[in-house]
């Protein structure tokens, strides 16, 4: 069960790291361009969805 919880926590950890990067970029003023911001957010969403897919795959392999 502990292993399963660690696998489920991966996207949460990843998202927290991504949020830290966003905050740092905003503080530095690098995300001032709205078009660049939209592209950046789309990439982050894709990254998060990829992490969620990884967790689903890990769960499927763990349940077997």
PyMOL Python script that loads the backbone (N, CA, C, O; Angstrom):
from pymol import cmd

cmd.read_pdbstr("""\
ATOM      1  N   UNK A   1       0.825  -1.196   0.000  1.00  0.00           N
ATOM      2  CA  UNK A   1       0.000   0.000   0.000  1.00  0.00           C
ATOM      3  C   UNK A   1       0.869   1.259   0.000  1.00  0.00           C
ATOM      4  O   UNK A   1       0.543   2.253  -0.649  1.00  0.00           O
ATOM      5  N   UNK A   2       1.962   1.200   0.728  1.00  0.00           N
ATOM      6  CA  UNK A   2       2.857   2.351   0.789  1.00  0.00           C
ATOM      7  C   UNK A   2       3.426   2.675  -0.590  1.00  0.00           C
ATOM      8  O   UNK A   2       3.576   3.839  -0.962  1.00  0.00           O
ATOM      9  N   UNK A   3       3.735   1.623  -1.334  1.00  0.00           N
ATOM     10  CA  UNK A   3       4.272   1.815  -2.694  1.00  0.00           C
ATOM     11  C   UNK A   3       3.243   2.506  -3.588  1.00  0.00           C
ATOM     12  O   UNK A   3       3.581   3.395  -4.370  1.00  0.00           O
ATOM     13  N   UNK A   4       2.001   2.090  -3.464  1.00  0.00           N
ATOM     14  CA  UNK A   4       0.924   2.685  -4.242  1.00  0.00           C
ATOM     15  C   UNK A   4       0.760   4.172  -3.920  1.00  0.00           C
ATOM     16  O   UNK A   4       0.569   4.990  -4.820  1.00  0.00           O
ATOM     17  N   UNK A   5       0.835   4.514  -2.643  1.00  0.00           N
ATOM     18  CA  UNK A   5       0.703   5.917  -2.241  1.00  0.00           C
ATOM     19  C   UNK A   5       1.856   6.762  -2.784  1.00  0.00           C
ATOM     20  O   UNK A   5       1.659   7.910  -3.181  1.00  0.00           O
ATOM     21  N   UNK A   6       3.059   6.185  -2.797  1.00  0.00           N
ATOM     22  CA  UNK A   6       4.202   6.921  -3.346  1.00  0.00           C
ATOM     23  C   UNK A   6       4.021   7.168  -4.839  1.00  0.00           C
ATOM     24  O   UNK A   6       4.371   8.235  -5.344  1.00  0.00           O
ATOM     25  N   UNK A   7       3.477   6.185  -5.540  1.00  0.00           N
ATOM     26  CA  UNK A   7       3.238   6.346  -6.978  1.00  0.00           C
ATOM     27  C   UNK A   7       2.174   7.407  -7.216  1.00  0.00           C
ATOM     28  O   UNK A   7       2.296   8.221  -8.131  1.00  0.00           O
ATOM     29  N   UNK A   8       1.137   7.399  -6.398  1.00  0.00           N
ATOM     30  CA  UNK A   8       0.071   8.390  -6.548  1.00  0.00           C
ATOM     31  C   UNK A   8       0.545   9.798  -6.204  1.00  0.00           C
ATOM     32  O   UNK A   8      -0.019  10.771  -6.703  1.00  0.00           O
ATOM     33  N   UNK A   9       1.549   9.923  -5.378  1.00  0.00           N
ATOM     34  CA  UNK A   9       2.053  11.237  -4.977  1.00  0.00           C
ATOM     35  C   UNK A   9       2.964  11.865  -6.023  1.00  0.00           C
ATOM     36  O   UNK A   9       3.266  13.054  -5.929  1.00  0.00           O
ATOM     37  N   UNK A  10       3.409  11.104  -7.011  1.00  0.00           N
ATOM     38  CA  UNK A  10       4.326  11.640  -8.018  1.00  0.00           C
ATOM     39  C   UNK A  10       3.779  12.862  -8.761  1.00  0.00           C
ATOM     40  O   UNK A  10       4.491  13.861  -8.866  1.00  0.00           O
ATOM     41  N   UNK A  11       2.539  12.828  -9.285  1.00  0.00           N
ATOM     42  CA  UNK A  11       2.056  14.022  -9.995  1.00  0.00           C
ATOM     43  C   UNK A  11       1.938  15.242  -9.080  1.00  0.00           C
ATOM     44  O   UNK A  11       2.130  16.375  -9.521  1.00  0.00           O
ATOM     45  N   UNK A  12       1.622  15.005  -7.811  1.00  0.00           N
ATOM     46  CA  UNK A  12       1.508  16.126  -6.873  1.00  0.00           C
ATOM     47  C   UNK A  12       2.878  16.770  -6.673  1.00  0.00           C
ATOM     48  O   UNK A  12       3.008  17.994  -6.682  1.00  0.00           O
ATOM     49  N   UNK A  13       3.891  15.935  -6.494  1.00  0.00           N
ATOM     50  CA  UNK A  13       5.252  16.468  -6.350  1.00  0.00           C
ATOM     51  C   UNK A  13       5.689  17.210  -7.601  1.00  0.00           C
ATOM     52  O   UNK A  13       6.282  18.286  -7.527  1.00  0.00           O
ATOM     53  N   UNK A  14       5.387  16.615  -8.759  1.00  0.00           N
ATOM     54  CA  UNK A  14       5.753  17.251 -10.019  1.00  0.00           C
ATOM     55  C   UNK A  14       5.052  18.600 -10.154  1.00  0.00           C
ATOM     56  O   UNK A  14       5.670  19.585 -10.559  1.00  0.00           O
ATOM     57  N   UNK A  15       3.767  18.646  -9.818  1.00  0.00           N
ATOM     58  CA  UNK A  15       3.014  19.890  -9.949  1.00  0.00           C
ATOM     59  C   UNK A  15       3.562  20.969  -9.020  1.00  0.00           C
ATOM     60  O   UNK A  15       3.612  22.140  -9.396  1.00  0.00           O
ATOM     61  N   UNK A  16       3.970  20.589  -7.820  1.00  0.00           N
ATOM     62  CA  UNK A  16       4.550  21.570  -6.894  1.00  0.00           C
ATOM     63  C   UNK A  16       5.849  22.137  -7.452  1.00  0.00           C
ATOM     64  O   UNK A  16       6.111  23.334  -7.326  1.00  0.00           O
ATOM     65  N   UNK A  17       6.657  21.288  -8.064  1.00  0.00           N
ATOM     66  CA  UNK A  17       7.897  21.766  -8.687  1.00  0.00           C
ATOM     67  C   UNK A  17       7.583  22.727  -9.829  1.00  0.00           C
ATOM     68  O   UNK A  17       8.243  23.754  -9.985  1.00  0.00           O
ATOM     69  N   UNK A  18       6.570  22.385 -10.626  1.00  0.00           N
ATOM     70  CA  UNK A  18       6.179  23.231 -11.748  1.00  0.00           C
ATOM     71  C   UNK A  18       5.671  24.575 -11.234  1.00  0.00           C
ATOM     72  O   UNK A  18       5.997  25.617 -11.803  1.00  0.00           O
ATOM     73  N   UNK A  19       4.880  24.562 -10.171  1.00  0.00           N
ATOM     74  CA  UNK A  19       4.390  25.805  -9.597  1.00  0.00           C
ATOM     75  C   UNK A  19       5.535  26.677  -9.109  1.00  0.00           C
ATOM     76  O   UNK A  19       5.499  27.897  -9.267  1.00  0.00           O
ATOM     77  N   UNK A  20       6.553  26.059  -8.517  1.00  0.00           N
ATOM     78  CA  UNK A  20       7.731  26.814  -8.069  1.00  0.00           C
ATOM     79  C   UNK A  20       8.419  27.494  -9.243  1.00  0.00           C
ATOM     80  O   UNK A  20       8.844  28.645  -9.144  1.00  0.00           O
ATOM     81  N   UNK A  21       8.525  26.776 -10.351  1.00  0.00           N
ATOM     82  CA  UNK A  21       9.153  27.353 -11.549  1.00  0.00           C
ATOM     83  C   UNK A  21       8.327  28.521 -12.056  1.00  0.00           C
ATOM     84  O   UNK A  21       8.883  29.559 -12.416  1.00  0.00           O
ATOM     85  N   UNK A  22       7.010  28.372 -12.092  1.00  0.00           N
ATOM     86  CA  UNK A  22       6.138  29.451 -12.566  1.00  0.00           C
ATOM     87  C   UNK A  22       6.307  30.694 -11.698  1.00  0.00           C
ATOM     88  O   UNK A  22       6.440  31.805 -12.210  1.00  0.00           O
ATOM     89  N   UNK A  23       6.300  30.498 -10.395  1.00  0.00           N
ATOM     90  CA  UNK A  23       6.443  31.640  -9.481  1.00  0.00           C
ATOM     91  C   UNK A  23       7.788  32.328  -9.699  1.00  0.00           C
ATOM     92  O   UNK A  23       7.857  33.556  -9.742  1.00  0.00           O
ATOM     93  N   UNK A  24       8.844  31.552  -9.835  1.00  0.00           N
ATOM     94  CA  UNK A  24      10.166  32.156 -10.057  1.00  0.00           C
ATOM     95  C   UNK A  24      10.210  32.939 -11.353  1.00  0.00           C
ATOM     96  O   UNK A  24      10.765  34.037 -11.400  1.00  0.00           O
ATOM     97  N   UNK A  25       9.624  32.376 -12.417  1.00  0.00           N
ATOM     98  CA  UNK A  25       9.624  33.077 -13.697  1.00  0.00           C
ATOM     99  C   UNK A  25       8.804  34.361 -13.628  1.00  0.00           C
ATOM    100  O   UNK A  25       9.187  35.381 -14.200  1.00  0.00           O
ATOM    101  N   UNK A  26       7.678  34.305 -12.928  1.00  0.00           N
ATOM    102  CA  UNK A  26       6.847  35.498 -12.793  1.00  0.00           C
ATOM    103  C   UNK A  26       7.571  36.568 -11.985  1.00  0.00           C
ATOM    104  O   UNK A  26       7.482  37.755 -12.299  1.00  0.00           O
ATOM    105  N   UNK A  27       8.277  36.156 -10.960  1.00  0.00           N
ATOM    106  CA  UNK A  27       9.020  37.122 -10.150  1.00  0.00           C
ATOM    107  C   UNK A  27      10.155  37.760 -10.951  1.00  0.00           C
ATOM    108  O   UNK A  27      10.478  38.933 -10.760  1.00  0.00           O
ATOM    109  N   UNK A  28      10.748  36.985 -11.841  1.00  0.00           N
ATOM    110  CA  UNK A  28      11.830  37.516 -12.669  1.00  0.00           C
ATOM    111  C   UNK A  28      11.298  38.312 -13.852  1.00  0.00           C
ATOM    112  O   UNK A  28      12.068  38.992 -14.531  1.00  0.00           O
ATOM    113  N   UNK A  29      10.007  38.241 -14.109  1.00  0.00           N
ATOM    114  CA  UNK A  29       9.421  38.996 -15.203  1.00  0.00           C
ATOM    115  C   UNK A  29       9.572  38.353 -16.562  1.00  0.00           C
ATOM    116  O   UNK A  29       9.399  39.015 -17.585  1.00  0.00           O
ATOM    117  N   UNK A  30       9.888  37.089 -16.589  1.00  0.00           N
ATOM    118  CA  UNK A  30      10.088  36.403 -17.867  1.00  0.00           C
ATOM    119  C   UNK A  30       8.779  35.995 -18.523  1.00  0.00           C
ATOM    120  O   UNK A  30       8.767  35.658 -19.707  1.00  0.00           O
ATOM    121  N   UNK A  31       7.695  36.016 -17.794  1.00  0.00           N
ATOM    122  CA  UNK A  31       6.414  35.592 -18.341  1.00  0.00           C
ATOM    123  C   UNK A  31       5.534  36.829 -18.572  1.00  0.00           C
ATOM    124  O   UNK A  31       4.327  36.797 -18.331  1.00  0.00           O
ATOM    125  N   UNK A  32       6.141  37.888 -19.029  1.00  0.00           N
ATOM    126  CA  UNK A  32       5.403  39.129 -19.242  1.00  0.00           C
ATOM    127  C   UNK A  32       4.618  39.102 -20.554  1.00  0.00           C
ATOM    128  O   UNK A  32       3.590  39.770 -20.664  1.00  0.00           O
ATOM    129  N   UNK A  33       5.077  38.350 -21.542  1.00  0.00           N
ATOM    130  CA  UNK A  33       4.421  38.271 -22.843  1.00  0.00           C
ATOM    131  C   UNK A  33       3.242  37.302 -22.755  1.00  0.00           C
ATOM    132  O   UNK A  33       3.436  36.130 -22.432  1.00  0.00           O
ATOM    133  N   UNK A  34       2.016  37.773 -23.037  1.00  0.00           N
ATOM    134  CA  UNK A  34       0.843  36.891 -22.915  1.00  0.00           C
ATOM    135  C   UNK A  34       0.903  35.669 -23.841  1.00  0.00           C
ATOM    136  O   UNK A  34       0.484  34.578 -23.455  1.00  0.00           O
ATOM    137  N   UNK A  35       1.419  35.852 -25.053  1.00  0.00           N
ATOM    138  CA  UNK A  35       1.503  34.723 -25.987  1.00  0.00           C
ATOM    139  C   UNK A  35       2.504  33.679 -25.485  1.00  0.00           C
ATOM    140  O   UNK A  35       2.236  32.479 -25.549  1.00  0.00           O
ATOM    141  N   UNK A  36       3.636  34.128 -24.995  1.00  0.00           N
ATOM    142  CA  UNK A  36       4.631  33.206 -24.441  1.00  0.00           C
ATOM    143  C   UNK A  36       4.078  32.529 -23.188  1.00  0.00           C
ATOM    144  O   UNK A  36       4.349  31.354 -22.938  1.00  0.00           O
ATOM    145  N   UNK A  37       3.311  33.271 -22.412  1.00  0.00           N
ATOM    146  CA  UNK A  37       2.703  32.709 -21.213  1.00  0.00           C
ATOM    147  C   UNK A  37       1.733  31.598 -21.579  1.00  0.00           C
ATOM    148  O   UNK A  37       1.712  30.554 -20.926  1.00  0.00           O
ATOM    149  N   UNK A  38       0.928  31.810 -22.618  1.00  0.00           N
ATOM    150  CA  UNK A  38      -0.035  30.791 -23.051  1.00  0.00           C
ATOM    151  C   UNK A  38       0.689  29.530 -23.538  1.00  0.00           C
ATOM    152  O   UNK A  38       0.272  28.417 -23.219  1.00  0.00           O
ATOM    153  N   UNK A  39       1.763  29.699 -24.303  1.00  0.00           N
ATOM    154  CA  UNK A  39       2.535  28.537 -24.761  1.00  0.00           C
ATOM    155  C   UNK A  39       3.140  27.793 -23.577  1.00  0.00           C
ATOM    156  O   UNK A  39       3.121  26.563 -23.519  1.00  0.00           O
ATOM    157  N   UNK A  40       3.672  28.556 -22.643  1.00  0.00           N
ATOM    158  CA  UNK A  40       4.288  27.966 -21.455  1.00  0.00           C
ATOM    159  C   UNK A  40       3.262  27.175 -20.653  1.00  0.00           C
ATOM    160  O   UNK A  40       3.551  26.073 -20.186  1.00  0.00           O
ATOM    161  N   UNK A  41       2.067  27.734 -20.492  1.00  0.00           N
ATOM    162  CA  UNK A  41       1.026  27.044 -19.739  1.00  0.00           C
ATOM    163  C   UNK A  41       0.571  25.776 -20.455  1.00  0.00           C
ATOM    164  O   UNK A  41       0.288  24.770 -19.806  1.00  0.00           O
ATOM    165  N   UNK A  42       0.496  25.813 -21.790  1.00  0.00           N
ATOM    166  CA  UNK A  42       0.125  24.609 -22.536  1.00  0.00           C
ATOM    167  C   UNK A  42       1.172  23.515 -22.339  1.00  0.00           C
ATOM    168  O   UNK A  42       0.831  22.341 -22.191  1.00  0.00           O
ATOM    169  N   UNK A  43       2.432  23.898 -22.337  1.00  0.00           N
ATOM    170  CA  UNK A  43       3.499  22.915 -22.108  1.00  0.00           C
ATOM    171  C   UNK A  43       3.410  22.331 -20.702  1.00  0.00           C
ATOM    172  O   UNK A  43       3.610  21.132 -20.508  1.00  0.00           O
ATOM    173  N   UNK A  44       3.114  23.172 -19.733  1.00  0.00           N
ATOM    174  CA  UNK A  44       2.976  22.678 -18.360  1.00  0.00           C
ATOM    175  C   UNK A  44       1.803  21.713 -18.225  1.00  0.00           C
ATOM    176  O   UNK A  44       1.899  20.702 -17.530  1.00  0.00           O
ATOM    177  N   UNK A  45       0.704  22.030 -18.889  1.00  0.00           N
ATOM    178  CA  UNK A  45      -0.454  21.141 -18.854  1.00  0.00           C
ATOM    179  C   UNK A  45      -0.107  19.813 -19.509  1.00  0.00           C
ATOM    180  O   UNK A  45      -0.478  18.754 -19.003  1.00  0.00           O
ATOM    181  N   UNK A  46       0.602  19.862 -20.629  1.00  0.00           N
ATOM    182  CA  UNK A  46       1.020  18.626 -21.287  1.00  0.00           C
ATOM    183  C   UNK A  46       1.950  17.818 -20.386  1.00  0.00           C
ATOM    184  O   UNK A  46       1.851  16.592 -20.331  1.00  0.00           O
ATOM    185  N   UNK A  47       2.840  18.489 -19.690  1.00  0.00           N
ATOM    186  CA  UNK A  47       3.741  17.814 -18.766  1.00  0.00           C
ATOM    187  C   UNK A  47       2.958  17.149 -17.637  1.00  0.00           C
ATOM    188  O   UNK A  47       3.235  16.009 -17.265  1.00  0.00           O
ATOM    189  N   UNK A  48       1.990  17.864 -17.102  1.00  0.00           N
ATOM    190  CA  UNK A  48       1.192  17.321 -16.020  1.00  0.00           C
ATOM    191  C   UNK A  48       0.363  16.129 -16.497  1.00  0.00           C
ATOM    192  O   UNK A  48       0.243  15.135 -15.781  1.00  0.00           O
ATOM    193  N   UNK A  49      -0.207  16.220 -17.696  1.00  0.00           N
ATOM    194  CA  UNK A  49      -0.975  15.103 -18.236  1.00  0.00           C
ATOM    195  C   UNK A  49      -0.078  13.895 -18.479  1.00  0.00           C
ATOM    196  O   UNK A  49      -0.490  12.754 -18.272  1.00  0.00           O
ATOM    197  N   UNK A  50       1.144  14.152 -18.916  1.00  0.00           N
ATOM    198  CA  UNK A  50       2.092  13.058 -19.091  1.00  0.00           C
ATOM    199  C   UNK A  50       2.399  12.377 -17.770  1.00  0.00           C
ATOM    200  O   UNK A  50       2.493  11.152 -17.703  1.00  0.00           O
ATOM    201  N   UNK A  51       2.555  13.173 -16.718  1.00  0.00           N
ATOM    202  CA  UNK A  51       2.802  12.603 -15.387  1.00  0.00           C
ATOM    203  C   UNK A  51       1.597  11.793 -14.925  1.00  0.00           C
ATOM    204  O   UNK A  51       1.749  10.725 -14.331  1.00  0.00           O
ATOM    205  N   UNK A  52       0.406  12.302 -15.199  1.00  0.00           N
ATOM    206  CA  UNK A  52      -0.797  11.558 -14.820  1.00  0.00           C
ATOM    207  C   UNK A  52      -0.874  10.240 -15.586  1.00  0.00           C
ATOM    208  O   UNK A  52      -1.265   9.218 -15.022  1.00  0.00           O
ATOM    209  N   UNK A  53      -0.508  10.257 -16.857  1.00  0.00           N
ATOM    210  CA  UNK A  53      -0.470   9.029 -17.647  1.00  0.00           C
ATOM    211  C   UNK A  53       0.532   8.038 -17.091  1.00  0.00           C
ATOM    212  O   UNK A  53       0.277   6.834 -17.055  1.00  0.00           O
ATOM    213  N   UNK A  54       1.675   8.553 -16.656  1.00  0.00           N
ATOM    214  CA  UNK A  54       2.687   7.694 -16.047  1.00  0.00           C
ATOM    215  C   UNK A  54       2.139   7.028 -14.789  1.00  0.00           C
ATOM    216  O   UNK A  54       2.375   5.842 -14.559  1.00  0.00           O
ATOM    217  N   UNK A  55       1.420   7.777 -13.987  1.00  0.00           N
ATOM    218  CA  UNK A  55       0.845   7.219 -12.753  1.00  0.00           C
ATOM    219  C   UNK A  55      -0.185   6.153 -13.078  1.00  0.00           C
ATOM    220  O   UNK A  55      -0.236   5.114 -12.420  1.00  0.00           O
ATOM    221  N   UNK A  56      -0.998   6.401 -14.078  1.00  0.00           N
ATOM    222  CA  UNK A  56      -2.005   5.408 -14.469  1.00  0.00           C
ATOM    223  C   UNK A  56      -1.317   4.127 -14.941  1.00  0.00           C
ATOM    224  O   UNK A  56      -1.738   3.026 -14.587  1.00  0.00           O
ATOM    225  N   UNK A  57      -0.268   4.272 -15.733  1.00  0.00           N
ATOM    226  CA  UNK A  57       0.490   3.101 -16.184  1.00  0.00           C
ATOM    227  C   UNK A  57       1.119   2.372 -15.003  1.00  0.00           C
ATOM    228  O   UNK A  57       1.076   1.143 -14.938  1.00  0.00           O
ATOM    229  N   UNK A  58       1.696   3.111 -14.081  1.00  0.00           N
ATOM    230  CA  UNK A  58       2.309   2.495 -12.908  1.00  0.00           C
ATOM    231  C   UNK A  58       1.257   1.763 -12.067  1.00  0.00           C
ATOM    232  O   UNK A  58       1.513   0.676 -11.550  1.00  0.00           O
ATOM    233  N   UNK A  59       0.092   2.359 -11.939  1.00  0.00           N
ATOM    234  CA  UNK A  59      -0.980   1.706 -11.187  1.00  0.00           C
ATOM    235  C   UNK A  59      -1.408   0.412 -11.872  1.00  0.00           C
ATOM    236  O   UNK A  59      -1.618  -0.611 -11.221  1.00  0.00           O
ATOM    237  N   UNK A  60      -1.532   0.474 -13.187  1.00  0.00           N
ATOM    238  CA  UNK A  60      -1.942  -0.722 -13.921  1.00  0.00           C
ATOM    239  C   UNK A  60      -0.916  -1.836 -13.742  1.00  0.00           C
ATOM    240  O   UNK A  60      -1.288  -2.999 -13.584  1.00  0.00           O
ATOM    241  N   UNK A  61       0.358  -1.495 -13.763  1.00  0.00           N
ATOM    242  CA  UNK A  61       1.396  -2.514 -13.584  1.00  0.00           C
ATOM    243  C   UNK A  61       1.471  -3.002 -12.138  1.00  0.00           C
ATOM    244  O   UNK A  61       1.797  -4.162 -11.886  1.00  0.00           O
ATOM    245  N   UNK A  62       1.170  -2.115 -11.193  1.00  0.00           N
ATOM    246  CA  UNK A  62       1.219  -2.494  -9.782  1.00  0.00           C
ATOM    247  C   UNK A  62       0.050  -3.402  -9.419  1.00  0.00           C
ATOM    248  O   UNK A  62       0.208  -4.336  -8.633  1.00  0.00           O
ATOM    249  N   UNK A  63      -1.110  -3.134  -9.982  1.00  0.00           N
ATOM    250  CA  UNK A  63      -2.303  -3.907  -9.652  1.00  0.00           C
ATOM    251  C   UNK A  63      -2.189  -5.336 -10.176  1.00  0.00           C
ATOM    252  O   UNK A  63      -2.713  -6.266  -9.564  1.00  0.00           O
ATOM    253  N   UNK A  64      -1.510  -5.509 -11.301  1.00  0.00           N
ATOM    254  CA  UNK A  64      -1.342  -6.860 -11.844  1.00  0.00           C
ATOM    255  C   UNK A  64      -0.714  -7.681 -10.820  1.00  0.00           C
ATOM    256  O   UNK A  64      -0.468  -8.867 -11.044  1.00  0.00           O
TER     257      UNK A  64
END
""", "prot")
cmd.dss("prot")
cmd.show_as("cartoon", "prot")
cmd.util.cbc("prot")
cmd.orient("prot")
